[in-house]
């Protein structure tokens, strides 16, 4: 995942984005979103992921993360690698996925042009980490992340979408994943 953007201090929260190649709307299916949620929960419990905010959109994922015991680049690598494998496997095995052939063709074509892949490429290579080293950046990225489903027309209010941390920030309830408040 070579990039001109590199994470800064791993303990400082970073805003990162993972985008599906071709902007394919894979996460319009709940099952694939659950793979992301389970992977993030695993990384919190076993890999030192500190999760401040998150949202799974139809074709990309935004996170605000840090770590005390790992590196952001290693966490991102592991999350993307695991999820791409699990989601591609789920698509390939699904008898109900009406878009299976179309999606796998796109992922195969993307993978054929990238020497880092064996067959498929699910995520775009970059994740553009932005260090949130001051309160202005934290607030700006947090609002952007939570407002994303509202701007896309998926929900009316930030806390109404199941696959994000806004409920933890806007209500007294807890979402699907434990978070540390910024």
Buried (B, 14 or more C-beta within 10 A) or exposed (E): BEEEEEBEEBEBBBBBBBBBBBEBBBBEBEEBBBBBBBBBBBBBEEBBBBBBBBBBBBBBBBBBBBBEEBEBBBBBEBBBBBBBEBBBEBBEEBEEBEBBEEBBEBBBEBBEEEEEBEEBBBBBBBBBBBBBEEEEBBEBBBBBBBBBBBEEEBBEEBBBBEBBBBBBBEEEEEBBBEBBEB
